[in-house]
Amino acid sequence: AVCCYPCRAFFRRGVSQPLRCVSGLNMCRVDSNTRGNCKKCRFERCLGVGMKPELVNNRVKRKEREKIMVTKDYGKKEHEIPKRGDKTEETRLGNNTEERVQQVIESEHVINQLSSQILCKTEPLQTARNDTSFSSKNVQNIEHRDLPHHKGKEETNKVSVIKRHVTENNEVFQIDIESLVDTCFTEELESIKPNTLPFKKRRTVQQFEFVTLAITKNQNLNVHFTFEEEFRLHDLIVRRDHFYEEKLKYMLNKGPTIVNAIWEQTAQSIKKKEKITASEQHSDFSQECSRDLASSTYKDIFNEFRSLDSKIAQSCVYYSFPAAACLKMAMLDATKHIGLRNQTLFMGYSGQKYKELWDLYFPNMEHHQGIEMEDFAMFISPWARTLDDELFFRNTCTEVAQVLGSDLKLCVVYHTLLISSQPGNSPLVQNTSLRQLQMDLSLLLYRYLTTKHERDEAAKQAHSLIGMLDSLHRSGDIVMNRRIKMLPEEA
């Protein structure tokens, strides 16, 4: 397979390592920007394009095999016994043996002469010899080492590469180079911090300070949040605000009287500090308009849904809409302290039409306290069929509000992830394209959390939010199908 150098190096290292997917689904997106997020999915992508683990270090393995074969062939030739009566073969083997012994003696003689010259010029030996802290155990009187020689040749005085004579003040000493190396290496190890690599790799790694520093601090590589990902979050915010502006225009065209009545009644209730009350007709009108418009236009407004089939995208938004309504209640609880006007902008009501209605019904109320779920009359108990449903809805909104807080980017990406997820009764639960979209948004959610928290805390919050998706879908079913309807007021 044809690949770049970073992927080649990653594949060579990953062959011998156990890898695990960060999300657990083995469907992470792998491209030039996100290839460092999940090693398991990147390794699977390498296998998918044709990279083979058995060919890693194949050149080194081939050289080792050739070396073993040469050694075996050489051993066979040495142990071959010439046939009886074959004088030519015996003469040839005898001549080769004599020539080989002669070459070994001459080569050893040359090596010893060069070694003696090199050792005489080496300054570390003189330093060690003059150093008073050098232990006397390293200075020993030993005999010369004799190299192999052949009969008939004069024995030659040889100096070992490991041990040599040093003459000073008419005294003869011999320095054990092996002991000297061990002493120097021990002193080097004592000066190194305790968290070191294994013995075989220690000297090599110590040459690179940044590698030792990374291993000592026990830190992992953390790829920073990219500019493209940051831009994607801002793009989601803008598109969400645009959707709410289009929704308000759609409702004004379909029922302007009902829209103005809802705004006027809400403003009066907030000014008088009373529960916000809306009739069943107004509530049904608002939910139907929002759900129909979202199902038909979400694919055209949000880029994340454009890769889906039109029918799949429409059904996806339709089934997830009740859970999104519950998420709005959680966001109101999380932002009640920032003021009514800032809370309205946080929820996405920042268009021109919203500004006109605000100036008409909420003049001089910018710093008024924000609203929460308890301010709505529809949530006065008993409002659901069972008390367990009410408590479940209340606890879910509270938990989601605590994790999201007043972080606008986190709320927007989590809202998009909630729309892409499906309740248990949806026929699109196992849809492959939707699962891929959920994986992409889940990764974006985790990546953004890493900019706010440590990696462990970010992973904990991401898993917590993803686990609350089913609870939000159940809460949406409670509001849509298990809520006690209010009777119309008598004239």
N, C-alpha and C positions, 0 to 999 in steps of 0.2 A: 504494500500500500504506500501511496505517496502522502507524506505528512510533513508538518513543519518541525523545526528542531525542539521547541518546547514540548510538543505532544510526543515526540520520540523519546525525550528524556523522561517525561511523565510515565509513559508506558513501560519503559525499562525499569523504573523504580516501582511501579504499581504491580508488576508481575508477582513479586515476592511479598506483597503486603495484603493483609485482610482489609477489605473496603466495605463500607456500609453507606447506604443512601441517607442523606440528612433528613429527607422527608418521609422515608419509609415506603414510598410508592414506586421507586425506580422509574420515574417519568419526568425527571428534572430537565429543564431546557439547557442545551449545551451549545453555545456559540462563542465568538471571540470575546464577548464581554462577560458572560456568565460561566465560562468553562472552569473557573476556579472555585465555584460554589459547592459542587458535589463531585467528589472524586469517583464514587461508584458509577454514576451515570456517565461521566467522562470516559472511564475505562470501558464501559459497555459500548460507548460510541466508537472508541478506537477498535474494538473487536468487530463492530458492525461494518466498518470501512475496509476490513481485511487485514488488520495487523495481527500477527500470530505470536503468542507467547513463547512457543518453542524455538523461535528464531532469535530470541534475545541473547546477546553475547555469543552468537553462533560462531563468529570468527575465533574468539578465544577458545571455545570448546573444541573447534576443529584443530587448532594448533596443539592443544593438549593431547588430543587423540593421535595426531601425527608424531608427537614426541614419544608417546607410549609405544607406538608401532616401531619407531626407529630403535628405541631401547630394546624391544623384544627381538628385532632382527639382529641387532648387534650381539645380544646374548646368545642367539642361536649360532652365529658365525664363530663365536669364541669357543663354544662347546662342540663344534663339529669335529669328528674324529676322521682323519684321512684313512682311506682304504689301504690295506696291507699290500705292499709292493708298489704303491704309487709314489715313487721317489720325487717326482716333479712336484707333487702337492706338498710333501713333507718339506722339501727345500724351500718352496715358496712361503709356507707358514713360518718356517724358522727365520727366514730373512725378514719377514714382516714383523716378527716379534722383536728381533734385534733392533730394527729400525725404530719401532715404537718406543722401546725402552730408551734408546739413545735420544729421541726427540723429547721425551719427558724429562730426562736429566738436563738437557741443554736448556729447555724452557724454564725449569725450576731455577737453574743457575742465573738466568737472565732476570727472572722475577725477583730473586733475592737481592741481586745487585741494585735494581731499581728501587726496591723497598728500603734498602739501607740508605740510599741517597735521599729518598723522600723523608724518611723518619729523622734523618740528621738535620734536615732543614725545617722541620715542623716546630713552630713556636709553642703550641700547647704543651708539648712534652717538657720543654725547658721551664715553662711556667709551673707545671705540676711538680717538676723536680725541685725548683727553688721555693715552692710554697711550703711554708712551715707547718700549715695545717694538714698537709698531706700525710696520711697515716703510714706508719712504717710497715703496716701489714701488706701494703701494695708493692713494697720493694723486697724482692726475694732473690736469693741466689739459686739459680737453676742451671741445668745443663743445656747445652745446645741441642736443638732438634735436628736430627739427621734426616735428610731427604732420601728417598729410595735411590739406590745406585746399582749399577750392573757390574758383574765381575769383570775384572780386567781393566777397569777405569779407576783412576786415582780419586780418593775421597777428597771432596772439596769442602772448605769451611763455608758454612751458610748461616745467614742471619734470618730468624723467623720473622714473618710479618707481624706476628702478635707480640713477640718479645725481642728485645735488642739490648746490646751493650751500651752503656753511657759511662764515659770516663771523665772524672772530675777530681782534681787534686790527687792524681795518681791512685785513685781508688776505682774499683770496678763495681758497677751496680747493674742490675737488670730490672726493668720496669715491666710490670704485667699490664699490658694495654687493656685486657678484658676487665680487670678489676678497676682500672682507672675509669673506663666507660661506665661501669656499674655505679661507681661513686658519684660521678657527675650526673648520671641520670636520676639517682636517688635524691640528690640535692635539688634537682629541677622539679621532681615530683612534690617535694616538701613545700616548694614555693607556690604550687598550683592550688587553687581552691578545691574543696573536697568533691564537688560535683563535676567529675571528669568522665571522659569516654572510656571504653574498654582499652586494654593495653595495646592491642595491635593498631588502633586508630588514633592513639593519644598524641603521638608526635606530629602526625600529619594535620590534625585538627587544630593544634595549638599554633600553627603558623598563620591561621586566619582568625583574627580577633573577633570579628562579627559573628562567626559561627559559634565560637565558645560563649559569647555573650548571649546569643539566642538560646542555647541549650541550658546555660546556667539559670536564666530567668524563667525557663519553662513556659515560653510564650509560643502561641500558634499564629500562623499567617492569617491576617484578617484583611480581606480586600475591602477598601473603602467604598462607600455609597457613591456610585458614578453620577456624572452630570446627566446622562440620559435617564437614569432612574429618578433623579430629582425633578427633571423636566416632566417626566411622565406623571408624577404626583400633582404638579401644578396644572397639567393638562386635564387631569381627572376633576380637579376642583372647578375649573372654568366650564367644562362640559356639564357638570352637575348643576351649576348655577344657570346655565343656558337652558337645561331641561326644565327647571322649575319656572323659569320665565315663560317658556312655551306652554307649560301646563296652566299657568294663570291666564294667559291669553285664550287658551282653549276653553277654560271654564267661563271666562267672561263672554265669549261668543256663544256658548251653549246655554248659560243661565246667569246673566249679569245681575238679576235681582237677588238670586240666592247668594251669590258671592258677596255682594255688598251687605246683605243681611248678616252673613257669617262674620264679616269684619266688624260691623257695627256692634253686634251683640258681644263679641269677644272684647272689644275695646271698653264697652260699658262695664263688663264684669271685672276687668282688670282694674279700672279706675275705682270701682266701688269695693275692691278686694273681696269679691264674691267668687263662687265656683263658676268656671266657664261652662256654660250650658249650650248645647246644640241639639236641635230636634233630630229625630231619626231620618226625616226627609233630607235635611241638610247634610247629615253624616253620610248617608248612602250616596247622595249626589257627588260629594267630594271624593269618596273612595272609588266610585265607578269611573269618574272622569280621570282620576290619577292612574288607575289600573289599566284602562283602555289605552290611554295615550302612551304610557310606559311600554306596554306590550308591542305597540305598533312603531314606535320611534326610537327605542333604546338601541337597536342595532345600527341605525344611521347616525346617532349622536356619539356613542362611545366606540372607540377604535377596538377595544378588547372583544367586542361582540360581532365585529364585521366579518370575521373568519367563519362564523357559524351560519348554518342554513337559516333562511328567514323563518320557517316554521318552528325550528328548534329554538331560535332566539326569542320568538314571540311566546312560546310555551314556557320557556325558562323564566322570563320576567313575570309572566302571569302567575305561576305557581309560587314564586318567591316574594311577591309583593306584600302579602300579610306580614311576613317576618320583617320586611323593611319598615313597615309602619310601627312595629314594636321597637325597632332600633332607634327610630326618631324619639320615642318616649325616653329611652335610655340616654340619648344625647341631650334631651332637655334637662334631665336630672343632673347630668354632668356639667352643664353650662349655666345653671341657674344663678351663679354668683357673679357672672360677668356683665350683667345688666340686660334689659329687655332688647334694646336696639342691637347691641353686639351679639346677643343670642340669636336674633333674627338673621343677621348677616352670617353667623356661623352655620345656621341651618340651610343656607343657600338662597335666601330670599334677598337678593341684591340687585335685581334688574330694575328697569325703569318703571314698569307697571307696579311693582311692589313698592317702590319709592313714592309713587303717586298715592297709592292707597294708605301708606304709612302717614304721609303728610296730611291726609284727609281725616283719618280716624285716630291717629296717635300723635297729635301735636304736643311738643314739649314733654315727651315721655322717654327721651333717650336714656336717661339714667334711672329709669324705673327698674325695680327688682325683676329678675327673670322669672319665668314660670316653670313648673315641674308637673309630674304626673298627678300629684295630689291636688292640683288646682283644677282638674277637670271633673265635672259632676258625673260623667259616665263611669268613673272608677270608684264611686262611693259604694262600699259593701252594703248589701250583696249585689254585685254586678255580673258575676259569672254563675254557672249552674252549680258549681261546688266550691267550697272554701279552699280545697286543695288547688284548684285551678287559679284562684285569686292569689294565693300565696306563691305558687310557682311563677306566675307572671311577675309579681312584685320582686321576688328574689332574683329572677333572671335579669330584669332591668337594672337592679342595683349592682349586680356583679359586673355586668357589661359596662355600666357607667364608671365603676371604680377603675377598671383596666384602661378604658379609652381616655377618660378625663376630658380636658379641653384641648386635646391635640387634633387640630383640623385635618392634617394629612393622614393621621392614623384612622380617623373616623371615615374619611372618604374612601381610602383603600379597603377598609373593612366592609363598608357599605357595598362596594362593588363586588367583593368576594362573597358577601351574603346573597346578592342577586344571582351570582353564577351558581351557587349551591342550590340543592333541591331538597324538599321535604320527603319523608318516607313514602308518601302516596303518589309522588310524581313518577310518570313513566320515563323520565329522563335521568333517573338516578345513576344508571350505568352507562350513560352516553360517553363515548370516548373523547369527543371534542370538548365537551363540558368539563370532564375530569382534567384534561390538559390545561384548560383555562383556569380551573381552580388551583392547579399546581403552580402555574405561573403567578397568580395573584397571591397565593400563600407564601411563595418565595419572596415576592416584593414586600409583603407585610413583614416577614422576618428580617429582611435586609434593612428596612427602615428602622425597625426596633433596635438593631445593632448600633445605629447612630445615636441612640438615646441611652442605652444601657450596655452593660457587659454582655458577652456572648451567652453565658449561661442564663442570665436574667431575661435576655431577649428571647431565647428559645423557650423559656418557661412561659412568658407572656403570650408568645405566638401560639404555643400548644393550647393554652387556656382559651384564647379567643377562637381558635378553630374548633375546639371542643364545645363552645357555646353556640355554634351554628344550629345544631339540632334543637337546643333549648329555645332559640329564637323562633324557629319554625313551629315548634309546638305552641309557643306563646301567641304567634300569629293565628294559629288555628283556634285558640281560645277566644281571641277577640272577634274573629270573623264568624265562627260557627257555634260557640258555646257562651256567648254573651247574652244576658237578659235584655231584651229590647224594651225601651221605654215607651209607655203608652202616650198617644197624642193628647194634648191638653184639650179639655172640653171648652167649647165656645161659650 
